[in-house]
Amino acid sequence: MKYIMEIMQGVWSLILGLSVTLRNLCSRAVTLQYPKRRAQMTDRFRGMAELNKEKCIMCMQCVKICPDACFAIKFNVGEDKKKVLESFTYDAQLCCFCGFCEEACPTKAIYMNKDYETAVIDSRKPLKVDLIKGYDGLAWYKRNKA
């Protein structure tokens, strides 16, 4: 009798498992076929920092508010007493993607892009980007991996 009950319990378990499979067989796929298809990021997603150099007034607010100290700005004061931006370095390995820099910028020159493909091949090589020259994802890394 115990043997027959175990068989009945096994058959019932099989029926339950197959019912879940049949229910989901005709439903729409949840996953994307990455890298052929890429997910669209939401408006609130914060990726790598980028700079609109025409808007930057070199007020250093992004450097002051950054909890990870991932920005370094160098500028000169010209003869006409205007600031000239030399370099705007962003160390993505230090960044916690909090978005404080974007909030602190009075001219909205710095913003967080929607790039989520930020993996690197060699973690020993720092991912420092001069935002004046720009960052274009993996293409940047391939150019600078030497």
The first five atom37 places (N, CA, C, CB, O) and aatype in JSON, in Angstrom:
{
  "aatype": [12, 11, 18, 9, 12, 6, 9, 12, 5, 7, 19, 17, 15, 10, 9, 10, 7, 10, 15, 19, 16, 10, 1, 2, 10, 4, 15, 1, 0, 19, 16, 10, 5, 18, 14, 11, 1, 1, 0, 5, 12, 16, 3, 1, 13, 1, 7, 12, 0, 6, 10, 2, 11, 6, 11, 4, 9, 12, 4, 12, 5, 4, 19, 11, 9, 4, 14, 3, 0, 4, 13, 0, 9, 11, 13, 2, 19, 7, 6, 3, 11, 11, 11, 19, 10, 6, 15, 13, 16, 18, 3, 0, 5, 10, 4, 4, 13, 4, 7, 13, 4, 6, 6, 0, 4, 14, 16, 11, 0, 9, 18, 12, 2, 11, 3, 18, 6, 16, 0, 19, 9, 3, 15, 1, 11, 14, 10, 11, 19, 3, 10, 9, 11, 7, 18, 3, 7, 10, 0, 17, 18, 11, 1, 2, 11, 0],
  "atom_mask": [
    [1, 1, 1, 1, 1],
    [1, 1, 1, 1, 1],
    [1, 1, 1, 1, 1],
    [1, 1, 1, 1, 1],
    [1, 1, 1, 1, 1],
    [1, 1, 1, 1, 1],
    [1, 1, 1, 1, 1],
    [1, 1, 1, 1, 1],
    [1, 1, 1, 1, 1],
    [1, 1, 1, 0, 1],
    [1, 1, 1, 1, 1],
    [1, 1, 1, 1, 1],
    [1, 1, 1, 1, 1],
    [1, 1, 1, 1, 1],
    [1, 1, 1, 1, 1],
    [1, 1, 1, 1, 1],
    [1, 1, 1, 0, 1],
    [1, 1, 1, 1, 1],
    [1, 1, 1, 1, 1],
    [1, 1, 1, 1, 1],
    [1, 1, 1, 1, 1],
    [1, 1, 1, 1, 1],
    [1, 1, 1, 1, 1],
    [1, 1, 1, 1, 1],
    [1, 1, 1, 1, 1],
    [1, 1, 1, 1, 1],
    [1, 1, 1, 1, 1],
    [1, 1, 1, 1, 1],
    [1, 1, 1, 1, 1],
    [1, 1, 1, 1, 1],
    [1, 1, 1, 1, 1],
    [1, 1, 1, 1, 1],
    [1, 1, 1, 1, 1],
    [1, 1, 1, 1, 1],
    [1, 1, 1, 1, 1],
    [1, 1, 1, 1, 1],
    [1, 1, 1, 1, 1],
    [1, 1, 1, 1, 1],
    [1, 1, 1, 1, 1],
    [1, 1, 1, 1, 1],
    [1, 1, 1, 1, 1],
    [1, 1, 1, 1, 1],
    [1, 1, 1, 1, 1],
    [1, 1, 1, 1, 1],
    [1, 1, 1, 1, 1],
    [1, 1, 1, 1, 1],
    [1, 1, 1, 0, 1],
    [1, 1, 1, 1, 1],
    [1, 1, 1, 1, 1],
    [1, 1, 1, 1, 1],
    [1, 1, 1, 1, 1],
    [1, 1, 1, 1, 1],
    [1, 1, 1, 1, 1],
    [1, 1, 1, 1, 1],
    [1, 1, 1, 1, 1],
    [1, 1, 1, 1, 1],
    [1, 1, 1, 1, 1],
    [1, 1, 1, 1, 1],
    [1, 1, 1, 1, 1],
    [1, 1, 1, 1, 1],
    [1, 1, 1, 1, 1],
    [1, 1, 1, 1, 1],
    [1, 1, 1, 1, 1],
    [1, 1, 1, 1, 1],
    [1, 1, 1, 1, 1],
    [1, 1, 1, 1, 1],
    [1, 1, 1, 1, 1],
    [1, 1, 1, 1, 1],
    [1, 1, 1, 1, 1],
    [1, 1, 1, 1, 1],
    [1, 1, 1, 1, 1],
    [1, 1, 1, 1, 1],
    [1, 1, 1, 1, 1],
    [1, 1, 1, 1, 1],
    [1, 1, 1, 1, 1],
    [1, 1, 1, 1, 1],
    [1, 1, 1, 1, 1],
    [1, 1, 1, 0, 1],
    [1, 1, 1, 1, 1],
    [1, 1, 1, 1, 1],
    [1, 1, 1, 1, 1],
    [1, 1, 1, 1, 1],
    [1, 1, 1, 1, 1],
    [1, 1, 1, 1, 1],
    [1, 1, 1, 1, 1],
    [1, 1, 1, 1, 1],
    [1, 1, 1, 1, 1],
    [1, 1, 1, 1, 1],
    [1, 1, 1, 1, 1],
    [1, 1, 1, 1, 1],
    [1, 1, 1, 1, 1],
    [1, 1, 1, 1, 1],
    [1, 1, 1, 1, 1],
    [1, 1, 1, 1, 1],
    [1, 1, 1, 1, 1],
    [1, 1, 1, 1, 1],
    [1, 1, 1, 1, 1],
    [1, 1, 1, 1, 1],
    [1, 1, 1, 0, 1],
    [1, 1, 1, 1, 1],
    [1, 1, 1, 1, 1],
    [1, 1, 1, 1, 1],
    [1, 1, 1, 1, 1],
    [1, 1, 1, 1, 1],
    [1, 1, 1, 1, 1],
    [1, 1, 1, 1, 1],
    [1, 1, 1, 1, 1],
    [1, 1, 1, 1, 1],
    [1, 1, 1, 1, 1],
    [1, 1, 1, 1, 1],
    [1, 1, 1, 1, 1],
    [1, 1, 1, 1, 1],
    [1, 1, 1, 1, 1],
    [1, 1, 1, 1, 1],
    [1, 1, 1, 1, 1],
    [1, 1, 1, 1, 1],
    [1, 1, 1, 1, 1],
    [1, 1, 1, 1, 1],
    [1, 1, 1, 1, 1],
    [1, 1, 1, 1, 1],
    [1, 1, 1, 1, 1],
    [1, 1, 1, 1, 1],
    [1, 1, 1, 1, 1],
    [1, 1, 1, 1, 1],
    [1, 1, 1, 1, 1],
    [1, 1, 1, 1, 1],
    [1, 1, 1, 1, 1],
    [1, 1, 1, 1, 1],
    [1, 1, 1, 1, 1],
    [1, 1, 1, 1, 1],
    [1, 1, 1, 1, 1],
    [1, 1, 1, 1, 1],
    [1, 1, 1, 1, 1],
    [1, 1, 1, 0, 1],
    [1, 1, 1, 1, 1],
    [1, 1, 1, 1, 1],
    [1, 1, 1, 0, 1],
    [1, 1, 1, 1, 1],
    [1, 1, 1, 1, 1],
    [1, 1, 1, 1, 1],
    [1, 1, 1, 1, 1],
    [1, 1, 1, 1, 1],
    [1, 1, 1, 1, 1],
    [1, 1, 1, 1, 1],
    [1, 1, 1, 1, 1],
    [1, 1, 1, 1, 1]
  ],
  "atom_positions": [
    [[0.82, -1.19, 0.0], [0.0, 0.0, 0.0], [0.87, 1.27, 0.0], [-0.93, -0.01, 1.21], [0.57, 2.24, -0.69]],
    [[1.95, 1.23, 0.8], [2.85, 2.38, 0.85], [3.51, 2.61, -0.51], [3.94, 2.17, 1.94], [3.71, 3.75, -0.93]],
    [[3.82, 1.52, -1.19], [4.45, 1.59, -2.51], [3.51, 2.26, -3.52], [4.84, 0.18, -3.0], [3.97, 3.08, -4.32]],
    [[2.26, 1.95, -3.5], [1.27, 2.53, -4.42], [1.08, 4.01, -4.11], [-0.08, 1.77, -4.31], [0.92, 4.8, -5.04]],
    [[1.09, 4.41, -2.85], [0.95, 5.83, -2.47], [2.14, 6.65, -2.96], [0.84, 5.97, -0.94], [1.96, 7.79, -3.4]],
    [[3.34, 6.09, -2.9], [4.52, 6.8, -3.41], [4.44, 6.98, -4.92], [5.8, 6.04, -3.05], [4.83, 8.03, -5.44]],
    [[3.94, 5.98, -5.62], [3.77, 6.09, -7.07], [2.74, 7.16, -7.4], [3.35, 4.73, -7.69], [2.95, 7.98, -8.29]],
    [[1.62, 7.16, -6.68], [0.57, 8.17, -6.91], [1.09, 9.58, -6.62], [-0.67, 7.86, -6.02], [0.78, 10.53, -7.34]],
    [[1.88, 9.72, -5.57], [2.47, 11.02, -5.22], [3.43, 11.47, -6.33], [3.2, 10.95, -3.85], [3.45, 12.65, -6.68]],
    [[4.22, 10.57, -6.88], [5.14, 10.89, -7.97], [4.4, 11.29, -9.23], [0.0, 0.0, 0.0], [4.83, 12.22, -9.92]],
    [[3.3, 10.6, -9.55], [2.5, 10.95, -10.73], [1.87, 12.33, -10.55], [1.39, 9.89, -10.99], [1.85, 13.13, -11.48]],
    [[1.35, 12.6, -9.34], [0.75, 13.92, -9.07], [1.79, 15.04, -9.19], [0.11, 13.94, -7.66], [1.49, 16.1, -9.73]],
    [[2.99, 14.81, -8.7], [4.07, 15.79, -8.81], [4.43, 16.03, -10.27], [5.31, 15.3, -8.02], [4.7, 17.17, -10.66]],
    [[4.44, 14.98, -11.07], [4.72, 15.11, -12.51], [3.64, 15.93, -13.2], [4.82, 13.74, -13.16], [3.95, 16.78, -14.04]],
    [[2.39, 15.69, -12.86], [1.27, 16.44, -13.46], [1.36, 17.91, -13.1], [-0.09, 15.85, -13.0], [1.14, 18.77, -13.95]],
    [[1.67, 18.23, -11.85], [1.81, 19.64, -11.44], [2.95, 20.32, -12.19], [2.06, 19.73, -9.93], [2.8, 21.45, -12.65]],
    [[4.08, 19.65, -12.33], [5.21, 20.23, -13.05], [4.9, 20.45, -14.51], [0.0, 0.0, 0.0], [5.27, 21.49, -15.07]],
    [[4.24, 19.5, -15.15], [3.87, 19.65, -16.56], [2.82, 20.74, -16.76], [3.36, 18.33, -17.11], [2.8, 21.38, -17.8]],
    [[1.94, 20.95, -15.77], [0.94, 22.01, -15.9], [1.6, 23.39, -15.89], [-0.1, 21.92, -14.77], [1.18, 24.28, -16.63]],
    [[2.62, 23.55, -15.08], [3.37, 24.83, -15.07], [4.05, 25.03, -16.42], [4.42, 24.85, -13.92], [4.04, 26.13, -16.97]],
    [[4.64, 23.98, -16.94], [5.32, 24.06, -18.23], [4.34, 24.41, -19.34], [6.02, 22.74, -18.54], [4.63, 25.27, -20.17]],
    [[3.18, 23.76, -19.37], [2.18, 24.02, -20.41], [1.61, 25.42, -20.31], [1.07, 23.01, -20.33], [1.32, 26.04, -21.34]],
    [[1.42, 25.94, -19.08], [0.92, 27.31, -18.91], [1.88, 28.33, -19.49], [0.68, 27.6, -17.43], [1.45, 29.32, -20.09]],
    [[3.18, 28.12, -19.32], [4.18, 29.09, -19.76], [4.7, 28.82, -21.16], [5.33, 29.09, -18.8], [5.5, 29.6, -21.68]],
    [[4.27, 27.75, -21.78], [4.76, 27.38, -23.1], [4.38, 28.41, -24.16], [4.24, 26.02, -23.49], [5.18, 28.73, -25.03]],
    [[3.17, 28.9, -24.1], [2.68, 29.82, -25.12], [2.77, 31.29, -24.7], [1.25, 29.49, -25.46], [2.34, 32.16, -25.46]],
    [[3.3, 31.58, -23.54], [3.42, 32.97, -23.1], [4.62, 33.64, -23.77], [3.55, 33.05, -21.56], [5.51, 32.98, -24.3]],
    [[4.61, 34.96, -23.72], [5.65, 35.76, -24.33], [6.97, 35.62, -23.57], [5.23, 37.23, -24.39], [6.96, 35.52, -22.34]],
    [[8.09, 35.62, -24.29], [9.41, 35.48, -23.66], [9.74, 36.73, -22.85], [10.5, 35.23, -24.73], [9.42, 37.85, -23.25]],
    [[10.39, 36.54, -21.73], [10.75, 37.63, -20.84], [12.16, 38.12, -21.15], [10.64, 37.2, -19.37], [12.44, 39.32, -21.05]],
    [[13.03, 37.24, -21.53], [14.43, 37.58, -21.75], [14.65, 38.17, -23.14], [15.31, 36.35, -21.56], [13.88, 37.93, -24.07]],
    [[15.72, 38.95, -23.26], [16.13, 39.5, -24.56], [17.31, 38.69, -25.08], [16.51, 41.0, -24.44], [18.08, 38.13, -24.31]],
    [[17.44, 38.63, -26.37], [18.56, 37.92, -26.99], [19.76, 38.88, -27.07], [18.18, 37.38, -28.4], [20.13, 39.33, -28.15]],
    [[20.35, 39.16, -25.92], [21.5, 40.05, -25.83], [22.7, 39.36, -26.47], [21.81, 40.43, -24.35], [22.87, 38.17, -26.22]],
    [[23.51, 39.98, -27.25], [23.67, 41.38, -27.61], [22.93, 41.82, -28.87], [25.11, 41.67, -27.78], [23.05, 42.97, -29.3]],
    [[22.15, 40.92, -29.48], [21.4, 41.32, -30.67], [20.34, 42.35, -30.33], [20.75, 40.11, -31.34], [20.12, 43.28, -31.09]],
    [[19.7, 42.18, -29.21], [18.71, 43.14, -28.72], [19.18, 43.67, -27.38], [17.3, 42.49, -28.59], [19.68, 42.91, -26.54]],
    [[19.03, 44.96, -27.19], [19.45, 45.59, -25.94], [18.25, 46.25, -25.27], [20.57, 46.63, -26.18], [17.39, 46.83, -25.93]],
    [[18.22, 46.15, -23.98], [17.12, 46.74, -23.21], [17.22, 48.26, -23.22], [17.12, 46.23, -21.76], [18.32, 48.81, -23.17]],
    [[16.08, 48.93, -23.28], [16.03, 50.38, -23.17], [16.02, 50.73, -21.69], [14.79, 50.98, -23.91], [15.21, 50.2, -20.93]],
    [[16.9, 51.61, -21.29], [16.97, 51.99, -19.89], [15.88, 53.01, -19.55], [18.37, 52.57, -19.56], [15.44, 53.78, -20.41]],
    [[15.45, 52.98, -18.32], [14.41, 53.9, -17.87], [14.99, 55.31, -17.7], [13.78, 53.41, -16.55], [16.2, 55.49, -17.74]],
    [[14.12, 56.27, -17.5], [14.55, 57.66, -17.34], [15.39, 57.85, -16.08], [13.35, 58.58, -17.3], [16.26, 58.72, -16.05]],
    [[15.15, 57.06, -15.07], [15.86, 57.22, -13.79], [17.17, 56.44, -13.73], [14.98, 56.78, -12.66], [17.87, 56.51, -12.72]],
    [[17.52, 55.71, -14.78], [18.76, 54.94, -14.78], [19.95, 55.89, -14.83], [18.8, 53.95, -15.97], [19.94, 56.87, -15.57]],
    [[20.99, 55.59, -14.04], [22.21, 56.41, -14.02], [23.38, 55.56, -14.49], [22.48, 56.99, -12.6], [23.77, 54.6, -13.82]],
    [[23.93, 55.91, -15.62], [25.09, 55.22, -16.16], [26.35, 56.04, -15.93], [0.0, 0.0, 0.0], [26.49, 56.68, -14.89]],
    [[27.24, 56.01, -16.89], [28.5, 56.76, -16.81], [28.24, 58.26, -16.9], [29.48, 56.3, -17.93], [27.28, 58.7, -17.54]],
    [[29.1, 59.04, -16.27], [28.99, 60.5, -16.33], [29.5, 60.99, -17.68], [29.78, 61.17, -15.16], [30.49, 60.47, -18.2]],
    [[28.83, 61.98, -18.22], [29.27, 62.63, -19.46], [29.23, 64.14, -19.25], [28.37, 62.21, -20.67], [28.59, 64.64, -18.32]],
    [[29.92, 64.84, -20.13], [30.07, 66.29, -19.98], [29.71, 67.01, -21.26], [31.51, 66.64, -19.57], [30.11, 66.6, -22.35]],
    [[28.94, 68.08, -21.12], [28.7, 69.0, -22.22], [29.66, 70.16, -21.98], [27.17, 69.48, -22.28], [29.36, 71.08, -21.22]],
    [[30.82, 70.12, -22.64], [31.9, 71.06, -22.32], [31.56, 72.52, -22.62], [33.14, 70.69, -23.08], [32.16, 73.42, -22.05]],
    [[30.61, 72.75, -23.51], [30.21, 74.13, -23.79], [29.46, 74.75, -22.61], [29.33, 74.18, -25.05], [29.51, 75.97, -22.41]],
    [[28.76, 73.93, -21.84], [27.99, 74.43, -20.7], [28.81, 74.54, -19.42], [26.81, 73.54, -20.46], [28.42, 75.26, -18.5]],
    [[29.95, 73.84, -19.34], [30.73, 73.79, -18.11], [31.35, 75.15, -17.79], [31.83, 72.72, -18.21], [32.0, 75.76, -18.63]],
    [[31.13, 75.62, -16.54], [31.68, 76.9, -16.11], [32.81, 76.7, -15.09], [30.59, 77.78, -15.5], [33.28, 77.67, -14.49]],
    [[33.25, 75.46, -14.9], [34.36, 75.09, -14.01], [34.14, 75.61, -12.59], [35.67, 75.64, -14.56], [35.05, 76.17, -11.98]],
    [[32.94, 75.41, -12.07], [32.62, 75.86, -10.72], [33.09, 74.87, -9.65], [31.12, 76.08, -10.59], [33.09, 75.2, -8.47]],
    [[33.48, 73.67, -10.07], [34.01, 72.62, -9.19], [32.96, 72.02, -8.24], [35.15, 73.19, -8.38], [33.31, 71.32, -7.3]],
    [[31.69, 72.29, -8.48], [30.64, 71.74, -7.61], [30.58, 70.22, -7.7], [29.29, 72.34, -7.98], [30.35, 69.55, -6.69]],
    [[30.79, 69.67, -8.9], [30.75, 68.21, -9.06], [31.91, 67.55, -8.31], [30.81, 67.83, -10.55], [31.75, 66.47, -7.75]],
    [[33.05, 68.2, -8.3], [34.21, 67.66, -7.59], [33.98, 67.71, -6.08], [35.49, 68.45, -7.96], [34.32, 66.77, -5.37]],
    [[33.4, 68.8, -5.6], [33.17, 68.97, -4.17], [32.13, 68.0, -3.62], [32.74, 70.39, -3.88], [32.27, 67.49, -2.51]],
    [[31.08, 67.75, -4.39], [29.98, 66.93, -3.87], [30.18, 65.44, -4.06], [28.69, 67.34, -4.52], [29.51, 64.64, -3.41]],
    [[31.09, 65.04, -4.93], [31.28, 63.62, -5.23], [31.8, 62.86, -4.0], [32.26, 63.45, -6.42], [32.89, 63.18, -3.51]],
    [[31.06, 61.87, -3.5], [31.52, 61.14, -2.31], [32.7, 60.21, -2.59], [30.38, 60.33, -1.74], [33.39, 59.8, -1.67]],
    [[32.93, 59.89, -3.86], [34.01, 58.97, -4.22], [35.23, 59.66, -4.81], [33.5, 57.96, -5.2], [36.21, 58.99, -5.14]],
    [[35.18, 60.95, -4.96], [36.29, 61.74, -5.53], [36.72, 61.18, -6.88], [37.49, 61.77, -4.57], [37.91, 60.93, -7.11]],
    [[35.77, 60.98, -7.77], [36.11, 60.38, -9.06], [36.3, 61.43, -10.16], [35.03, 59.41, -9.47], [36.51, 61.05, -11.31]],
    [[36.23, 62.72, -9.84], [36.45, 63.77, -10.84], [37.73, 64.54, -10.53], [35.25, 64.73, -10.88], [38.07, 64.78, -9.38]],
    [[38.43, 64.92, -11.6], [39.59, 65.8, -11.48], [39.5, 66.82, -12.62], [40.95, 64.99, -11.54], [39.47, 66.45, -13.79]],
    [[39.45, 68.09, -12.26], [39.31, 69.15, -13.26], [40.56, 70.01, -13.24], [38.04, 70.02, -13.01], [41.03, 70.42, -12.18]],
    [[41.11, 70.27, -14.43], [42.24, 71.19, -14.58], [41.83, 72.28, -15.55], [43.53, 70.44, -15.08], [41.3, 72.02, -16.63]],
    [[42.09, 73.52, -15.15], [41.79, 74.65, -16.03], [42.79, 75.76, -15.8], [40.35, 75.16, -15.8], [43.46, 75.83, -14.77]],
    [[42.9, 76.63, -16.78], [43.75, 77.81, -16.7], [42.89, 79.05, -16.81], [44.84, 77.79, -17.8], [41.81, 79.03, -17.4]],
    [[43.39, 80.13, -16.24], [42.73, 81.42, -16.4], [43.5, 82.18, -17.48], [42.68, 82.23, -15.03], [44.69, 82.46, -17.34]],
    [[42.79, 82.49, -18.55], [43.43, 83.17, -19.67], [43.69, 84.63, -19.4], [0.0, 0.0, 0.0], [43.36, 85.15, -18.33]],
    [[44.29, 85.31, -20.38], [44.6, 86.74, -20.23], [43.34, 87.58, -20.12], [45.44, 87.22, -21.41], [43.36, 88.65, -19.5]],
    [[42.26, 87.12, -20.7], [41.0, 87.85, -20.61], [40.2, 87.48, -19.36], [40.15, 87.59, -21.86], [39.01, 87.77, -19.27]],
    [[40.87, 86.82, -18.39], [40.32, 86.42, -17.1], [39.19, 85.39, -17.2], [39.82, 87.64, -16.38], [38.38, 85.26, -16.29]],
    [[39.14, 84.67, -18.31], [38.16, 83.6, -18.47], [38.83, 82.26, -18.24], [37.51, 83.65, -19.88], [40.0, 82.07, -18.58]],
    [[38.09, 81.36, -17.65], [38.62, 80.02, -17.4], [38.6, 79.2, -18.69], [37.8, 79.3, -16.3], [37.63, 79.23, -19.45]],
    [[39.7, 78.48, -18.9], [39.8, 77.6, -20.07], [40.01, 76.18, -19.55], [40.99, 78.04, -21.03], [40.98, 75.9, -18.85]],
    [[39.11, 75.29, -19.9], [39.14, 73.91, -19.43], [40.24, 73.13, -20.15], [37.78, 73.24, -19.65], [40.26, 73.05, -21.38]],
    [[41.16, 72.56, -19.37], [42.24, 71.74, -19.93], [41.87, 70.27, -19.94], [43.55, 71.95, -19.14], [41.95, 69.6, -20.97]],
    [[41.47, 69.76, -18.78], [41.06, 68.36, -18.7], [39.97, 68.18, -17.65], [42.27, 67.45, -18.38], [39.9, 68.91, -16.66]],
    [[39.13, 67.2, -17.91], [38.04, 66.87, -17.01], [38.04, 65.34, -16.93], [36.65, 67.45, -17.51], [37.4, 64.67, -17.74]],
    [[38.76, 64.8, -15.93], [38.97, 63.36, -15.84], [37.93, 62.74, -14.91], [40.38, 63.05, -15.34], [37.63, 63.25, -13.84]],
    [[37.39, 61.62, -15.37], [36.37, 60.88, -14.63], [36.88, 59.45, -14.45], [34.98, 60.9, -15.38], [37.14, 58.76, -15.43]],
    [[37.01, 59.02, -13.19], [37.46, 57.66, -12.9], [36.23, 56.81, -12.61], [38.47, 57.64, -11.7], [35.67, 56.86, -11.52]],
    [[35.83, 56.02, -13.59], [34.6, 55.23, -13.49], [34.72, 54.09, -12.5], [34.22, 54.69, -14.84], [33.7, 53.6, -12.0]],
    [[35.93, 53.65, -12.19], [36.09, 52.57, -11.21], [35.75, 53.03, -9.8], [37.51, 52.03, -11.25], [35.36, 52.22, -8.96]],
    [[35.89, 54.3, -9.53], [35.58, 54.84, -8.21], [34.11, 55.23, -8.07], [36.45, 56.03, -7.91], [33.58, 55.28, -6.97]],
    [[33.47, 55.5, -9.18], [32.11, 56.06, -9.17], [31.09, 55.07, -8.62], [31.72, 56.48, -10.58], [31.11, 53.89, -8.96]],
    [[30.2, 55.58, -7.77], [29.11, 54.74, -7.24], [27.79, 55.07, -7.95], [28.95, 54.95, -5.71], [26.74, 54.56, -7.57]],
    [[27.84, 55.92, -8.98], [26.69, 56.25, -9.83], [25.53, 56.82, -9.01], [26.22, 55.02, -10.6], [24.37, 56.48, -9.24]],
    [[25.86, 57.67, -8.05], [24.84, 58.26, -7.18], [24.09, 59.41, -7.85], [25.47, 58.75, -5.89], [22.93, 59.66, -7.51]],
    [[24.73, 60.1, -8.79], [24.08, 61.2, -9.49], [24.17, 62.53, -8.79], [0.0, 0.0, 0.0], [23.56, 63.5, -9.23]],
    [[24.93, 62.61, -7.68], [25.08, 63.89, -6.98], [25.71, 64.96, -7.87], [25.92, 63.71, -5.72], [25.35, 66.13, -7.8]],
    [[26.65, 64.55, -8.7], [27.32, 65.51, -9.58], [26.32, 66.15, -10.54], [28.45, 64.81, -10.38], [26.39, 67.35, -10.81]],
    [[25.41, 65.36, -11.05], [24.39, 65.85, -11.97], [23.46, 66.85, -11.27], [23.57, 64.69, -12.55], [23.08, 67.86, -11.85]],
    [[23.1, 66.55, -10.03], [22.22, 67.43, -9.26], [22.91, 68.73, -8.88], [21.72, 66.72, -8.02], [22.27, 69.78, -8.84]],
    [[24.21, 68.67, -8.59], [24.93, 69.85, -8.1], [25.3, 70.82, -9.21], [26.18, 69.44, -7.39], [25.49, 72.01, -8.94]],
    [[25.4, 70.37, -10.44], [25.85, 71.22, -11.54], [24.82, 72.31, -11.84], [26.11, 70.38, -12.81], [23.68, 71.99, -12.2]],
    [[25.19, 73.58, -11.7], [24.22, 74.66, -11.91], [23.83, 74.85, -13.37], [24.78, 75.95, -11.37], [22.76, 75.38, -13.66]],
    [[24.68, 74.43, -14.29], [24.39, 74.61, -15.72], [23.96, 73.32, -16.4], [25.6, 75.17, -16.43], [23.71, 73.3, -17.61]],
    [[23.86, 72.24, -15.64], [23.51, 70.9, -16.17], [24.49, 70.45, -17.25], [22.09, 70.91, -16.74], [24.1, 69.82, -18.23]],
    [[25.77, 70.8, -17.05], [26.81, 70.4, -18.0], [27.18, 68.94, -17.84], [28.05, 71.27, -17.83], [27.57, 68.29, -18.81]],
    [[27.07, 68.42, -16.63], [27.41, 67.02, -16.4], [26.1, 66.25, -16.21], [28.36, 66.86, -15.15], [25.18, 66.7, -15.53]],
    [[26.05, 65.09, -16.83], [24.85, 64.26, -16.75], [25.24, 62.79, -16.8], [23.86, 64.61, -17.89], [26.32, 62.44, -17.25]],
    [[24.34, 61.95, -16.33], [24.56, 60.5, -16.33], [23.9, 59.93, -17.58], [23.98, 59.84, -15.02], [22.7, 60.12, -17.81]],
    [[24.68, 59.22, -18.4], [24.13, 58.67, -19.62], [23.39, 57.37, -19.35], [25.23, 58.44, -20.65], [23.25, 56.97, -18.19]],
    [[22.93, 56.7, -20.37], [22.17, 55.45, -20.24], [23.01, 54.23, -20.58], [20.94, 55.5, -21.13], [22.46, 53.17, -20.88]],
    [[24.34, 54.36, -20.56], [25.23, 53.26, -20.92], [25.36, 52.28, -19.77], [26.61, 53.79, -21.33], [25.83, 52.65, -18.69]],
    [[24.95, 51.04, -19.98], [25.08, 50.02, -18.94], [26.13, 48.98, -19.3], [23.74, 49.33, -18.71], [26.36, 48.05, -18.52]],
    [[26.76, 49.11, -20.43], [27.8, 48.17, -20.84], [29.16, 48.75, -20.47], [27.72, 47.87, -22.37], [29.89, 49.24, -21.33]],
    [[29.5, 48.69, -19.19], [30.71, 49.32, -18.7], [31.76, 48.32, -18.25], [30.38, 50.24, -17.58], [32.72, 48.69, -17.57]],
    [[31.59, 47.06, -18.6], [32.56, 46.05, -18.2], [33.88, 46.26, -18.95], [32.01, 44.62, -18.47], [33.88, 46.71, -20.1]],
    [[34.98, 45.95, -18.3], [36.29, 46.06, -18.93], [36.97, 44.69, -18.94], [37.17, 47.09, -18.19], [36.61, 43.8, -18.18]],
    [[37.93, 44.54, -19.82], [38.61, 43.27, -19.98], [39.68, 43.09, -18.9], [39.24, 43.18, -21.36], [39.82, 42.0, -18.35]],
    [[40.42, 44.13, -18.6], [41.51, 44.06, -17.62], [41.2, 45.02, -16.47], [42.89, 44.4, -18.28], [41.29, 46.24, -16.65]],
    [[40.84, 44.5, -15.31], [40.46, 45.36, -14.18], [41.66, 46.09, -13.57], [39.77, 44.54, -13.12], [41.47, 47.01, -12.77]],
    [[42.87, 45.69, -13.93], [44.05, 46.37, -13.38], [44.3, 47.69, -14.09], [45.28, 45.48, -13.49], [44.96, 48.57, -13.54]],
    [[43.77, 47.85, -15.31], [43.93, 49.11, -16.03], [42.78, 50.04, -15.62], [43.94, 48.88, -17.59], [41.62, 49.69, -15.81]],
    [[43.1, 51.19, -15.07], [42.04, 52.08, -14.58], [41.16, 52.6, -15.72], [42.66, 53.26, -13.83], [41.64, 52.88, -16.82]],
    [[39.9, 52.72, -15.43], [38.94, 53.23, -16.41], [38.78, 54.72, -16.17], [37.57, 52.48, -16.3], [37.75, 55.19, -15.67]],
    [[39.82, 55.47, -16.55], [39.79, 56.92, -16.41], [39.51, 57.51, -17.79], [41.13, 57.47, -15.83], [40.17, 57.18, -18.77]],
    [[38.52, 58.38, -17.84], [38.07, 58.95, -19.1], [38.21, 60.46, -19.03], [36.61, 58.53, -19.42], [37.77, 61.09, -18.06]],
    [[38.82, 61.06, -20.06], [38.84, 62.51, -20.16], [37.52, 62.9, -20.83], [40.1, 63.04, -20.97], [37.34, 62.67, -22.03]],
    [[36.62, 63.5, -20.07], [35.29, 63.79, -20.57], [35.28, 64.88, -21.63], [34.4, 64.19, -19.43], [34.27, 65.07, -22.31]],
    [[36.36, 65.6, -21.79], [36.45, 66.57, -22.88], [36.51, 65.83, -24.22], [37.69, 67.5, -22.71], [35.88, 66.23, -25.19]],
    [[37.28, 64.75, -24.24], [37.38, 63.94, -25.45], [36.15, 63.06, -25.62], [38.64, 63.08, -25.42], [35.77, 62.74, -26.75]],
    [[35.53, 62.67, -24.52], [34.3, 61.88, -24.58], [34.54, 60.42, -24.3], [0.0, 0.0, 0.0], [35.67, 59.93, -24.29]],
    [[33.45, 59.73, -24.09], [33.44, 58.31, -23.79], [32.38, 57.67, -24.67], [33.18, 58.03, -22.27], [31.22, 58.09, -24.64]],
    [[32.76, 56.67, -25.44], [31.79, 56.0, -26.31], [31.77, 54.5, -26.05], [32.1, 56.28, -27.79], [31.77, 53.7, -26.98]],
    [[31.74, 54.15, -24.79], [31.58, 52.76, -24.4], [32.79, 51.89, -24.67], [0.0, 0.0, 0.0], [33.92, 52.31, -24.46]],
    [[32.54, 50.68, -25.15], [33.59, 49.69, -25.36], [34.59, 50.15, -26.41], [32.98, 48.37, -25.76], [35.76, 49.75, -26.36]],
    [[34.17, 50.96, -27.36], [35.09, 51.48, -28.37], [36.2, 52.29, -27.72], [34.34, 52.34, -29.41], [37.35, 52.25, -28.16]],
    [[35.87, 53.05, -26.66], [36.88, 53.82, -25.94], [37.91, 52.88, -25.34], [36.23, 54.69, -24.84], [39.11, 53.12, -25.44]],
    [[37.42, 51.8, -24.71], [38.35, 50.88, -24.06], [39.27, 50.2, -25.07], [37.57, 49.83, -23.28], [40.46, 50.04, -24.8]],
    [[38.74, 49.81, -26.22], [39.57, 49.14, -27.23], [40.66, 50.07, -27.74], [38.71, 48.65, -28.4], [41.76, 49.62, -28.05]],
    [[40.36, 51.36, -27.83], [41.37, 52.33, -28.28], [42.45, 52.53, -27.22], [40.71, 53.68, -28.61], [43.61, 52.8, -27.57]],
    [[42.11, 52.41, -25.94], [43.04, 52.76, -24.85], [43.57, 51.58, -24.07], [42.37, 53.69, -23.91], [44.08, 51.78, -22.97]],
    [[43.47, 50.37, -24.58], [43.87, 49.21, -23.79], [45.35, 48.85, -23.89], [43.07, 48.03, -24.2], [45.77, 47.87, -23.28]],
    [[46.13, 49.57, -24.62], [47.54, 49.23, -24.82], [48.36, 49.17, -23.58], [48.15, 50.18, -25.71], [49.56, 48.9, -23.65]]
  ]
}
